Amino acid sequence: MRFIGIGFLRLAFILLATFLGYHLGIPQVANEEFPWLGMAIAITLAVSIIAIERAAREIPPKVLLGGLLGLIVSLLLGHLLTMSLLSIPLIGGLEGFALRGLVHAALAYIGVVLGARKGAEFDLNEYKKLFKGETKEENPKLLDTSVIIDGRVADICETGFLEGTLIIPQFVLRELQQIADSSDPIKRNRGRRGLDILQRIQRGVDVHVKIFDQDFPKIRDVDSKLVALGKQLGAKILTNDFNLNKVAELQGVPVLNVNQLANAVRPVVLPGELMNVHILKEGKEYGQGVAYLDDGTMVVVDSARKYVGRNVDVAVTSVLQTTAGRMIFTRLKDDFEREESLESKVGR
């Protein structure tokens, strides 16, 4: 019924335009009766208006609003400008009328184009919040797919160290859903874990989570979309992706890297410090054993191959910080103390 009503309305509009064009064509065209020419012009204008109306239905509301506001502002400016120009004695008559029409047309074009383009960048949700008395989110942070699947961000939120609003773009949710629906069982489990982590974050009482609907259709890569959204909102990107970290920094978008945070809060280990570790496997070099601390730091122990599966006391000899993380090199406590004793005797 809705489409039938619109069809009748359009038909009535064309008939009315034809009727008016017929009567306006009689006295207006060269003082002779040319009603059919008036009808043709009216029908052409009516069909053109209907075509514009149909095309406008595909335009987003905020683009239409921006174009309309741009047109109104430009027409007001054009009126003020032409009034000033026509006050000049040398400009008047037909030349003044043509100049006024040219100024209005140029400003109207500029106003509509700029208004429509800027309108596409408006976030109508922010204006709704102003009417509701809500304030803009402070310290917004964008979550990427990798950091959600990683899961440590939920632990950070629960500790209360992460403040502000966590923004989850709709395109990140779609990527998570695609991973969760993958035929690969490993990817499917990762995607489902990411969705579970999001639910856990949303249930937190100290963190405000917002799902953001804006997308960038011309940008296909999710990381590039995150960088573009970070620029637009002035938000930081929360990630553990090394490549995204570098790309965002190059484009001036601040990044919070969970891996860097984990490295920063690891306890400091100094040479000569004693610790007890569990040797899990053999090392790459002959005779070495490998252990891990609770935070995942690799501990390489010299001459500990025969202690695989056992706990041993070791002494730290050096610490190496790499892009992959931190490595601690140690020796067995007895060997270390024996060497220290020999060095002290030689020193005497």
C-alpha positions, 0 to 999 in steps of 0.5 A: 500500500505504501508504494501504491500511495507514492505512485499515485502521489507522483502521478498526481504531481506530474498531472498537476505540473502538466496542467500548470504548464499548459496554462502558463505556456499560453501567454508566456512564450513570445506572446503566442499560444504554445501550450504544448511547449509549456506542457513539455517543459513542465513534464520534464521538470516534474520527471527530473524532480521525481528522479532526484527524489528517488536518488535522494532515498539512497543518501544517508540522512546525515549527508542530506542534513549536511547538504541542506544546512550548507545550502541554507548558509550559502544562500544567506551568504550569497544574499548578503554578498549580492546586496553589497555588490548591487549597492555599487553604482556601476553594477545594475540592470541586467548585468546586476541580475546576472551577477546575482544569479552567478554568485548564488549558484556558485555559493549554493554549489559550494555549500551543498558539496561541502555540507554533504561531505562534512555531514558524512563525518558527523556522529549523530549519536554524539548530538543525541547525547547532548540532548540527553545530558550525557557527556562525551567519553573521556580517554576513548580506547579502540580495541582491535581483534588480536587484543580481544582474542588475547584476553589479557585486556579483561584482566587489566580491566578487572584490576582497575588500571584501565580508565575511560571508554572502551570502543569496539567498532562494528567491523571488529565485531564482524571480523570476530564473528567470521573467525568464530564461524570459520571451518578451521577448528583453531580459528573457530576456538579463537573467535569464540574465545574473543566473543567470551572475552567481550562478554566478560569485559561488558559485565565489568562494573568499572569499565564503560564499553561502547559498540561503535557503528561507523564504518569506512566502506572505502577501506578494506583492511580492518587495521587501516579502518582502526587507524582512520577511526582513531584519528577521527575520534582522537582515541588510542588503539589498544592492541598487541599487534606489532605491525598495527602498532608501527602503522598507527604510530607512523600516522600519529595515532597513540597506541597502548600495546599490551605486550609492552605493558607486560614487559614493563611490569615484569619483576627486575632480575639482576645478575647474581640473583638466586632463583629456583626453576623447573627445567622443562626441556633441553636447550639449543646448545649442548648441555643447556636446560630451559625453564620458564617463569610464571610470566612466561619469561624463558630461563636458559640454564647452563649444564642443566640438561641432566636435570630435565623434569626437576627443580634446581637452584640457579644464579642469574648471569645476564638478562637479554631483552629482545623484540620477542620478550626477555631471556634470562641466562643462568648457571647452576647455583653450585657451579656459580658459587664455585666459580665465584670462590675461585675468582676471589682466591685468585684476586687475593 
